[in-house]
Amino acid sequence: MAEKPPGQDPAHPAPASLPKPEGNPALRMMGLPRFKFKLPSRNWLIFWAITGSFTSTLLYDRHHKKRAQRKWCNFVSHLAEEPVPPAVMPRKITIFLAAPPGDSLRPARDYFHEYIKPILVAGGMDWEVIEGRKEGDVRAGLAEKIRKLRKRSGEKPAAESAEEPEEKENSDDLRYEVRKRSGVTEWDGVQGDLVLGRHTWKEYIRGLHEGWLGPLVPPRPAEALETETQPLPTSTSDTRPVDSPPKTPSTSEAASDSPPQTEPPTPDPPPPKPAKATPKPPYITPEDYPTCPTAPSLPTSLNPSLPLHLPHVLGFLNTPTRIYRFLTRRHLADSTGRSVAALVLASHSRPYIQSAEFASAIDPDFVPSDTNNAPEGAVTQTGEAWEQEAILKEEEREWSKTAWAPNKEDEKTKERPWLERMVIDSRIGQKMSQFELESGAAEEAVKVDKEKRMQDPSLVDRIRRWTGFEKGEKKGWDMGLEGWDDE
Amino acid sequence: MDGLNASEQREFQGRMEKKQMKEFMTMYSNLVQRCFDDCVNDFTTKSLHAKEEGCVMKCVDKYLKGSERLGQRFQEQNAAMMQSGQLPGR
């Protein structure tokens, strides 16, 4: 074997003498370069691994978020197909939105648009929004709404306060009048309130109490003047030890209907209030609840409510939390969709309960935030607490630090419903209820979604129609855009 | 309108009636045109199919109810305008 015949040489070339033709000889002959598959460099690997995993996680999440939303939209969409008589307004839901602590209104609005609105639209709902830019706005808005409702149902304000000028009729009142005359009625059934986030929930509860327990007209400013003339430290330490702002009416009342500060209230220079929109001061404080009579027009049950979790966390160090949430929005979409579907269907609601377990849930981490608000008050120390107080409690841990800051010196009297403990009067508390889905609704939703998707033409079907493979139909590209075929 | 004498009043009334009639006829012919275009698409017989008939019924119903609702909203807007003396939403 040492000496080979020369004729066999091309078949078995000596490895050392001739370089082995690499790859496919045909490709070689065509002059294509040799493809050699090898891993990219370490740095490229790292780059692609990070980018790719992030992108794929994101796409996966958004895909499933869409599916979850479509599921709940399909679950309620049968409601949108029921015709409403022309003389009846559609069902109207009240949305309560407030800027999260330490941030602007934007995140709350975005959350509403992203997760809640699609389902409301799918269910054919109408809605109005009570927005709050500052602490107390939602409370004031809701209380005002309830007072209007009370006036419309025939309640007359107490005679003593005739000095309050009749409020200018706005377009809302006018519309109400016109509708009443022409026989247009409101939706006959539950309407529902949707409350976004713990801070809004706290204000909502307070507004509810103020609306139904408070007077129809603002308390007389005489009282306010009295507190105003006293230096602030004494007024906080007088008869009312547990106090939120002592009778706030003074500030904006003076700002709104009298020329700025005609009477000299305090020795210190009266700060001419900058024209910032402050919420209307509360008519009653939580300490007054037990002594207030309920409104005669208080219904036997209030509108059921739906407190929703508003995930919102600020701060640089919380970036990992935010990234995690950014990549797992499908769960949020699903749980929010589920709750909103319960509201839209409105088939089932349960009253809130009162129990000791909520008290224990509330108390241990109750922060006595402000020197003004002593926690051990006359409030509820019975050992039992309302369920409403514990709802979304965990959100408070994520509030920005600025939310807990005590009032600044120049605005001592600002109300702080977010910081103070919720006070629930049992007359109101037992009339509230919460929307709930019936058990088995989740499985039902999956089934409905599947059925509806079967009815929809799939992508393949649409492509077939467009390209004209479907028999007996005009080709899609021949018809112009969809819906234009009449013209 | 107050400064008119009896014959002018009559004339005015007549014109208004004519105008209203015209408006009504326009609406009616629009309605017929729309629903015919949308629903009637088979000309092999002279009678309406059951499907077409149902479609026409629904179409007319939708159109009328829709314009009723629209009219109500316009009325409200009108009232708001009368009160504030300007266009609403400004």
Boltz contact constraints between the chains, C-beta under 6 A:
constraints:
  - contact:
      token1: [A, 86]
      token2: [B, 65]
      max_distance: 6.0
  - contact:
      token1: [A, 86]
      token2: [B, 68]
      max_distance: 6.0
  - contact:
      token1: [A, 86]
      token2: [B, 69]
      max_distance: 6.0
  - contact:
      token1: [A, 171]
      token2: [B, 80]
      max_distance: 6.0
  - contact:
      token1: [A, 174]
      token2: [B, 79]
      max_distance: 6.0
  - contact:
      token1: [A, 174]
      token2: [B, 80]
      max_distance: 6.0
  - contact:
      token1: [A, 174]
      token2: [B, 83]
      max_distance: 6.0
  - contact:
      token1: [A, 175]
      token2: [B, 76]
      max_distance: 6.0
  - contact:
      token1: [A, 178]
      token2: [B, 76]
      max_distance: 6.0
  - contact:
      token1: [A, 178]
      token2: [B, 79]
      max_distance: 6.0
  - contact:
      token1: [A, 184]
      token2: [B, 72]
      max_distance: 6.0
